[in-house]
Amino acid sequence: MYKKFTISDYTGYVIAFIFFILLFFVFKLQIIESEKYKNIAEKNIVRIQTIYPTRGEIYDRKYRPIALNKPSYNLYITPGKIVDKEKVSEFVSSNFNKEIDEIKKIIHENRYRSYQDILLIQNIPFEKMVKTSEQFNYYPSFLFKAEKVREYYSANHFTGYTGRITEEEYRELRGKGYSINSNLGKTGLEKYYENILRGENGQQVLQVDASGNNLEFFKHNLQTDPRNGDDLILTIDNDLQEYVSLIFPKNKKGSVVVMDIKTGGILAYVSKPDFDPNLFTGGISAGQWNELITNPNRPMLDRIIHGTYPPGSVYKPIMASLGLEENEIDSKTKLAKCDGGMWFGNRYFKCWLKEGHERLAVEDAMKYSCDVYFYDLSTRFSLEQLNRYTKQNYLSTRTGIDLPGERRGFFPSRKWYIDNYGKYVGILGHKVNLAIGQGEVLVTPLQICAYYSAIGNDGIWKQPHLLDKRIEAENTYKNIVDEKHLPMSKETLKLIQNSLYITVNEKYGTGTAASIGGIRVYGKTGSAENHMGKKTHSWFSGYAKCDKFEIGFDIFVENGGHGGSVSAPVARKLINYYYGIME
């Protein structure tokens, strides 16, 4: 008979097998993979904490504040500690005036960052912080941190603003030390000089216990201090900036640029309407953002470098200097008689003065801004000559100012007309229109300001810029900018300069509203028609010299009317004011 085995007979084998398995894994853990698990254990007790730098601040030319850092209480949330997402979202929405959907979106986007503190609300008043923190025992996922936030001292476009990093930006920049809670420059100087303003991260190595408490074992040489961002000293004059903003025609759109003709430094940079960049420092709400971007006056549009417009008669010095340089005219050459307009083919091109100007030489044609003179002059050149010479004078081309997104402008070519109007398009009619700054030619107000400043600087074109110098710790670095020359001889330049002078300072000149006793003011008016069919755009561009300063300027009022009656008086006021505040 066979012996019948019972469970007890297998017990020894089972115990031996289990013992063997345990022995194998102990051997594997302690011998084979000891280094691996040693590293894991060390990582569990060692934390590397990033120390973020202080963002550099921005000052005007006299070291007065433009953008500074101020203390801020900021609300953070730890997603892994959230008990009830609905209650948490409702609490934040009711206490901090933030839409509940925005809060839920932030929580959802960071749901996998379980034990990372995520920024929710910035710039919370101290009293509000104290009051809400009393309820945090019901909301263990919340905590406050005392940090710094940007504060802007005036509404403008050139400074730009900082804002919360987006998921897309974080994916691109996290390798450069940005965190999901970082703020970075979104527009203006804040964006252009982000790398300079931001500084460099430091780090601290901590040894912690199971609860995350610092054991303070590492006391020496395990901390790298951050390098704070550089401070920027601008060419802007705060007093002039504020005054120009005040005197700009009420409820009008447009811009004023004032620059030092010797250096290219921008003294005033006003685009209207403007907006308060402090709206963004605490995290702008969806409602506020929609209000800004749907406003028909487009307050966030920087009209100085992002707006392109037909220049109208402020373009005429380009035509005059081309004619002089190509010896098609001289100072005494009189062109076609102006009786109020001129026929080209079957189309009659009007002059702005219905009665006409008779026959004029170039200086008087500039002084009275006679359209017929420039119509006739344009027939002596090809369209490609006009295109090329315009760009050689740095119009319809970027100036290279230290701001992001500067637009180029536009000057059409023959190919462009054929592509857009067909191969049988008549170029002559378009060309005479371009000669007075109308039609398809588009420039920015900054390009015009730089051009007239170069005329005032004896033909030397200076690159417009806002940064004068940057301060890094104990070192100061001066900004170096480009300079070029206008394509005209000394004789041509002198004649153009005199034309601009008599336009302002002689009887019946179109710019006499800008004349000031004791200061030499040069300028040209412009009234540019636009495709919207509204009032003409109003221009007055030029420069002014005295024993205290030499400045160039451009005043542009969108749909403002006549340059001589709308923009020229603004120039007179700003020149007078600047003379008074110069030390």
C-alpha positions in Angstrom: 0.0 0.0 0.0 1.0 3.6 -0.8 1.6 6.0 2.1 -0.9 8.9 2.1 0.8 12.3 2.4 -0.8 15.0 4.5 -0.3 18.8 4.5 1.9 18.5 7.5 4.3 16.5 5.4 4.9 19.5 3.1 5.4 22.1 5.8 9.1 21.7 6.0 9.6 22.1 2.3 7.4 25.2 2.2 9.2 26.9 5.1 12.6 26.1 3.5 11.4 27.5 0.1 10.2 30.7 1.7 13.4 31.1 3.7 15.4 30.6 0.5 13.3 33.4 -1.3 13.8 35.8 1.6 17.5 35.1 1.8 17.8 35.7 -2.0 16.1 39.1 -1.7 18.1 40.2 1.3 21.3 39.3 -0.6 20.0 41.2 -3.6 19.1 44.3 -1.6 22.2 44.4 0.5 24.8 43.2 -1.9 23.8 43.3 -5.5 21.7 46.6 -5.5 23.1 48.2 -2.3 24.4 51.2 -4.2 21.1 51.9 -5.9 19.1 51.8 -2.7 21.7 53.8 -0.9 21.3 56.6 -3.4 17.5 56.4 -3.1 17.7 56.6 0.7 20.0 59.6 0.5 17.7 61.4 -1.9 14.8 60.8 0.6 16.7 62.8 3.3 18.4 65.4 1.1 16.5 68.3 -0.4 17.9 70.8 -2.9 15.9 74.1 -2.4 16.1 76.7 -5.1 16.7 80.3 -3.9 15.2 82.7 -6.4 16.9 86.0 -7.2 15.4 89.5 -6.7 14.3 91.0 -10.0 16.2 94.0 -11.2 14.4 97.4 -10.9 13.8 100.1 -13.5 14.6 103.8 -13.1 14.5 107.0 -15.2 17.5 109.0 -16.2 17.6 110.7 -12.8 17.3 107.5 -10.9 13.6 108.0 -10.1 11.4 104.9 -9.9 9.6 103.4 -12.9 9.2 99.8 -11.8 10.2 98.5 -8.4 9.6 95.4 -6.2 7.4 95.6 -3.2 6.6 93.1 -0.5 3.7 90.8 -1.3 1.7 88.2 0.5 0.9 85.4 -2.0 -1.5 82.5 -1.6 -0.3 79.0 -2.5 -2.1 75.7 -2.7 -0.7 72.1 -2.5 -2.8 69.9 -4.8 -2.0 66.7 -2.9 -3.5 68.1 0.3 -6.8 69.2 -1.2 -9.7 67.5 0.5 -12.6 69.0 -1.5 -11.8 70.8 -4.7 -15.3 72.5 -4.9 -15.1 74.0 -1.4 -11.5 75.1 -1.9 -12.4 76.9 -5.2 -15.4 78.5 -3.6 -13.3 79.8 -0.7 -10.7 81.4 -2.9 -13.3 82.9 -5.2 -15.4 84.4 -2.4 -12.4 85.9 -0.6 -10.1 87.0 -3.4 -12.4 88.1 -6.2 -11.2 85.5 -8.6 -13.5 83.6 -10.9 -14.1 80.0 -9.7 -13.5 78.5 -13.1 -10.0 80.1 -13.2 -9.2 78.5 -9.8 -10.4 75.1 -10.9 -8.4 75.4 -14.1 -5.2 76.1 -12.1 -5.9 73.1 -9.8 -6.6 70.9 -12.7 -3.5 71.9 -14.7 -1.3 71.1 -11.6 -3.1 68.0 -10.4 0.0 65.8 -10.9 2.3 68.2 -8.9 0.8 66.7 -5.7 3.3 68.1 -3.2 4.5 71.2 -5.0 3.2 74.6 -3.8 1.3 76.2 -6.6 0.8 80.0 -6.7 -2.9 81.0 -6.7 -3.2 84.7 -5.7 -0.6 87.5 -5.6 -0.4 90.8 -3.9 -2.8 90.2 -1.0 -3.2 93.0 1.5 -1.9 92.2 5.0 -5.3 92.5 6.7 -6.9 90.1 4.1 -4.0 87.7 4.7 -4.5 87.7 8.5 -8.3 87.3 8.2 -8.3 84.4 5.7 -5.4 82.5 7.4 -7.6 82.1 10.5 -9.7 79.6 8.5 -6.8 77.6 7.2 -7.4 74.8 9.7 -10.4 73.9 7.5 -8.2 74.1 4.4 -4.9 72.3 5.0 -3.9 72.7 1.3 -3.4 76.5 1.7 -0.4 78.5 2.8 0.8 82.1 2.5 4.3 83.2 1.5 5.9 86.6 1.9 7.5 87.4 -1.4 7.9 90.4 -3.8 5.8 91.6 -6.6 6.3 94.3 -9.3 4.9 97.8 -8.8 4.7 100.2 -11.7 4.7 103.9 -11.1 2.9 105.1 -14.2 0.7 103.9 -17.1 2.8 103.3 -20.2 3.6 100.8 -22.9 7.4 100.8 -22.9 7.9 99.3 -19.5 5.6 96.3 -20.2 4.6 94.0 -17.4 5.4 90.7 -15.8 2.9 87.9 -15.6 2.6 84.3 -14.4 4.4 81.8 -16.6 2.1 79.7 -18.8 2.3 75.9 -19.1 3.8 76.3 -22.6 6.4 78.8 -21.4 7.3 76.5 -18.5 7.9 73.6 -20.7 10.3 75.7 -22.8 12.0 77.5 -20.0 12.2 75.1 -17.0 15.7 74.1 -18.1 16.8 77.7 -17.5 15.7 77.6 -13.9 12.0 78.8 -14.1 9.4 77.1 -11.9 5.7 76.7 -12.5 5.2 79.6 -10.1 7.6 82.0 -11.9 6.7 85.5 -13.1 8.5 86.7 -16.3 8.4 89.6 -18.6 5.4 89.5 -21.0 5.8 92.7 -22.9 8.0 95.9 -23.2 11.3 96.2 -21.5 10.3 93.6 -19.0 10.3 91.0 -21.9 13.2 92.4 -23.9 15.6 92.5 -21.0 14.1 89.4 -19.2 17.5 87.7 -19.0 19.2 90.8 -17.5 16.4 91.6 -15.1 15.8 88.1 -13.8 19.2 87.2 -12.5 20.3 83.7 -11.7 19.0 81.1 -9.2 20.9 80.0 -6.2 20.4 76.8 -4.2 20.6 75.4 -0.7 21.1 71.7 0.2 19.0 70.6 3.2 18.9 67.3 5.2 15.4 66.6 6.4 13.6 64.0 8.5 10.6 62.0 7.5 8.3 64.9 8.2 10.4 67.3 6.0 11.9 69.2 8.9 15.4 70.6 8.4 18.0 68.6 10.5 20.6 71.4 9.9 23.4 68.9 9.4 24.8 70.8 6.4 26.0 74.1 7.7 29.0 74.9 5.5 29.6 75.4 1.7 26.3 73.8 0.7 24.5 77.0 -0.3 25.0 79.0 -3.6 23.6 82.5 -3.3 21.5 83.8 -6.2 22.7 86.6 -8.4 20.1 89.3 -8.4 18.9 90.9 -11.6 20.5 94.0 -13.0 18.9 97.4 -12.4 18.1 99.3 -15.6 18.6 103.1 -15.9 16.6 104.4 -18.8 16.9 107.5 -20.9 13.3 108.4 -20.0 12.6 111.6 -18.2 9.7 111.0 -15.8 8.7 114.6 -15.6 8.5 115.0 -19.4 6.8 111.7 -19.7 4.1 112.7 -17.3 3.6 116.1 -18.8 3.3 114.9 -22.4 0.7 112.3 -21.2 -1.3 115.1 -19.6 -1.2 117.5 -22.7 -2.1 114.9 -25.3 -5.5 115.8 -26.8 -8.3 114.3 -24.6 -10.1 111.2 -25.7 -7.9 110.9 -28.8 -5.7 108.0 -29.9 -2.1 108.5 -31.0 1.4 108.9 -29.7 4.2 111.3 -28.8 7.9 110.4 -29.0 10.7 112.7 -27.8 14.4 111.8 -28.2 17.8 113.2 -27.7 19.1 113.7 -31.3 22.8 113.3 -30.3 22.4 110.0 -28.5 19.1 108.4 -29.8 17.9 108.1 -26.1 14.1 108.3 -25.8 13.1 111.0 -23.3 9.3 110.5 -23.6 7.3 107.6 -25.0 3.6 108.1 -24.8 1.0 106.0 -26.6 -2.7 106.8 -26.1 -4.9 105.4 -24.8 -2.7 103.6 -22.3 -3.4 101.0 -19.5 -2.2 100.4 -16.0 0.4 97.6 -16.0 -0.3 97.0 -12.3 -3.5 95.2 -13.4 -1.2 92.2 -14.2 0.9 92.1 -11.0 -1.8 90.3 -9.0 -3.0 88.1 -11.8 -5.5 89.8 -14.1 -9.0 88.3 -14.1 -10.7 87.0 -17.2 -13.2 89.8 -17.0 -10.5 92.5 -16.8 -8.6 90.9 -19.7 -11.6 90.7 -21.9 -12.4 94.3 -21.1 -8.9 95.4 -22.3 -8.8 93.3 -25.5 -12.3 94.1 -26.6 -12.0 97.9 -26.0 -12.5 99.5 -29.5 -9.8 102.1 -28.7 -7.2 99.2 -28.2 -5.4 100.6 -25.1 -2.9 97.7 -25.2 -1.7 98.7 -28.7 1.7 100.5 -28.6 1.1 102.9 -31.4 4.7 104.0 -31.4 6.2 100.8 -32.7 3.2 98.5 -33.4 1.0 100.9 -35.2 1.7 101.6 -38.9 0.2 104.6 -40.7 0.5 106.6 -43.9 2.9 109.5 -43.1 1.2 112.2 -45.2 3.3 115.3 -45.7 5.9 114.5 -43.1 7.2 112.2 -45.9 7.9 115.1 -48.3 11.5 115.8 -47.1 12.3 112.3 -48.5 11.1 113.3 -51.9 12.8 116.7 -51.7 16.2 115.3 -50.8 15.9 112.6 -53.5 15.3 115.2 -56.1 18.2 117.3 -54.9 20.6 114.3 -54.6 19.7 113.1 -58.2 20.1 116.7 -59.6 16.5 116.7 -60.8 16.0 120.0 -58.9 18.1 122.6 -57.2 17.2 125.2 -54.6 15.7 127.5 -57.4 13.9 125.0 -59.6 10.2 125.7 -59.9 8.0 122.8 -61.0 4.4 122.6 -62.3 2.1 125.4 -61.5 -0.3 124.5 -58.6 -3.8 125.7 -59.4 -5.4 123.4 -56.8 -4.4 120.1 -58.4 -2.9 118.2 -61.3 -4.1 115.8 -63.9 -2.4 112.4 -64.4 -4.1 110.4 -67.1 -7.8 110.6 -66.5 -7.5 111.3 -62.8 -7.2 114.7 -61.1 -5.0 114.7 -58.0 -5.9 117.6 -55.7 -3.7 119.8 -53.6 -4.8 120.4 -50.0 -5.2 124.2 -50.9 -8.1 124.5 -53.3 -6.9 127.9 -54.6 -3.4 126.5 -55.3 0.1 127.8 -54.6 1.3 128.9 -58.1 4.8 127.8 -59.0 7.2 127.1 -56.2 10.8 126.1 -55.5 11.5 123.3 -53.1 11.9 125.3 -49.9 8.5 127.1 -50.3 6.9 123.9 -51.5 7.9 122.4 -48.1 6.9 125.5 -46.2 3.4 125.6 -47.7 3.3 121.8 -48.1 2.2 122.0 -51.7 1.1 118.6 -53.0 1.4 119.5 -56.7 5.1 120.2 -56.4 5.7 116.7 -55.1 3.3 115.1 -57.6 5.3 116.6 -60.4 8.7 115.7 -58.8 7.7 112.0 -58.4 7.4 111.6 -62.2 11.1 112.0 -62.5 11.8 108.7 -60.7 10.8 105.1 -60.9 8.8 103.4 -58.2 11.9 101.3 -57.3 13.9 104.4 -56.8 11.3 105.7 -54.4 11.2 102.4 -52.6 15.0 102.1 -52.3 15.6 105.7 -51.2 12.8 105.6 -48.6 14.4 102.6 -46.9 17.9 104.2 -47.2 16.4 106.9 -44.9 15.3 104.1 -42.5 11.6 104.5 -43.1 9.5 101.4 -43.6 12.3 99.5 -41.9 12.8 98.6 -38.2 14.8 101.0 -36.1 16.1 98.3 -33.8 14.8 99.9 -30.6 15.1 97.7 -27.5 11.5 96.7 -27.4 9.9 93.4 -28.7 7.7 93.1 -31.7 8.6 96.4 -33.5 6.8 96.5 -36.9 8.6 97.2 -40.1 6.1 99.3 -42.0 5.7 99.0 -45.7 6.6 100.6 -49.1 5.2 98.9 -52.2 7.2 97.7 -55.1 6.1 97.2 -58.8 5.8 93.5 -58.1 3.5 94.1 -55.2 1.2 96.2 -57.3 1.1 93.5 -60.1 0.5 90.7 -57.5 -2.4 92.7 -55.9 -3.9 94.6 -58.9 -2.9 92.6 -62.0 -0.3 92.9 -64.6 -2.0 95.9 -66.3 -2.0 98.1 -63.2 -1.1 101.7 -63.8 1.9 102.6 -61.6 2.0 106.4 -62.2 -1.2 107.1 -60.3 0.0 105.1 -57.3 3.5 106.7 -57.5 2.2 110.3 -57.3 0.1 109.4 -54.3 3.1 107.8 -52.6 5.1 111.0 -53.2 3.0 112.9 -50.6 3.0 110.0 -48.1 -0.4 108.6 -49.1 -1.5 105.3 -50.5 0.1 102.1 -49.5 3.2 103.5 -47.7 3.2 102.8 -44.0 5.5 104.0 -41.2 5.7 103.9 -37.5 5.8 107.1 -35.4 9.2 106.0 -34.1 10.7 105.8 -37.6 9.5 109.3 -38.3 10.9 110.6 -35.1 14.3 109.0 -35.7 14.4 110.4 -39.3 13.7 114.0 -38.2 16.2 113.7 -35.3 18.8 112.6 -37.8 18.2 115.7 -39.9 18.7 117.8 -36.8 21.9 115.8 -36.0 23.5 116.8 -39.3 22.5 113.6 -41.1 23.7 111.2 -38.4 21.0 108.7 -37.6 21.1 107.3 -34.1 19.4 104.1 -33.1 16.5 104.9 -30.8 16.8 103.2 -27.4 15.4 103.3 -23.9 18.2 101.7 -21.9 21.0 104.1 -20.9 22.9 101.8 -18.6 22.5 98.7 -16.5 23.9 98.2 -13.0 25.2 94.8 -12.0 26.2 94.7 -8.4 29.0 97.2 -8.2 29.5 97.5 -11.9 27.8 99.9 -14.4 27.6 99.1 -18.1 26.8 101.8 -20.6 24.5 100.9 -23.5 26.1 101.2 -26.9 23.9 101.8 -29.9 24.2 101.9 -33.7 24.6 105.0 -35.8 24.2 105.5 -39.5 24.1 108.4 -42.0 21.2 109.7 -44.1 21.9 109.4 -47.9 22.3 113.1 -48.6 25.1 115.6 -49.1 25.8 118.6 -46.7 24.3 120.9 -49.3 21.1 118.9 -49.5 20.9 118.6 -45.7 21.3 122.3 -45.2 18.5 123.1 -47.6 16.2 120.5 -46.0 17.0 122.0 -42.5 16.2 125.5 -43.7 12.9 124.3 -45.3 11.9 122.9 -41.9 12.9 126.1 -40.1 10.8 128.4 -42.3 7.9 126.0 -42.1 7.7 126.8 -38.4 9.1 130.3 -38.2 8.0 132.2 -41.3 4.6 133.7 -42.0 2.1 131.3 -43.6 4.2 128.3 -42.9 2.1 125.3 -42.0 3.9 124.7 -38.7 3.8 128.2 -37.1 1.8 127.0 -34.2 5.0 125.3 -32.9 7.1 128.5 -33.0 8.8 129.5 -29.8 10.9 132.6 -29.1 14.4 131.9 -28.1 14.3 128.2 -29.2 15.1 127.1 -32.8 12.2 124.9 -33.8 12.2 122.9 -37.1 9.3 120.8 -38.3 6.8 119.6 -40.8 3.1 119.1 -40.6 1.2 116.2 -42.1 -2.5 115.4 -42.5 -2.8 111.9 -43.8 -6.0 110.4 -45.2 -6.8 106.9 -44.1 -8.8 104.1 -45.5 -11.4 104.3 -42.7 -12.8 107.5 -44.2 -12.7 109.4 -41.0 -10.8 112.6 -40.2 -7.2 112.7 -41.4 -4.4 111.6 -39.2 -2.6 114.6 -37.7 1.2 114.7 -37.7 3.9 117.2 -36.6 7.5 116.0 -36.7 10.7 117.8 -36.3 13.4 118.9 -33.8 14.3 121.8 -31.5 17.6 123.3 -30.4 18.8 125.7 -27.8 21.6 126.1 -25.3 20.1 123.5 -23.0 19.1 120.6 -25.3 18.7 119.3 -28.8 15.7 117.1 -29.1 13.7 115.4 -31.9 10.0 114.7 -31.7 7.0 113.2 -33.4 3.4 114.0 -32.5 0.8 111.8 -34.1 -3.0 112.0 -33.4 -5.1 109.3 -35.0 -8.0 110.8 -36.9 -7.0 114.1 -35.3 -7.4 116.5 -38.3 -4.8 119.0 -39.5 -1.3 118.6 -38.3 -0.7 122.4 -38.1 -3.7 123.0 -35.8 -3.8 119.8 -33.7 -0.3 118.3 -33.4 1.9 121.4 -33.7 0.5 123.1 -30.6 1.4 119.9 -28.6 5.0 120.2 -29.8 5.1 123.8 -28.7 3.9 122.9 -25.2 6.3 120.0 -24.7 9.3 122.0 -25.9 8.5 124.9 -23.7 8.1 122.6 -20.7 11.3 120.7 -21.3 13.2 124.0 -21.6 11.8 124.9 -18.1 12.7 121.7 -16.4 16.3 121.3 -17.8 18.9 122.0 -15.2 
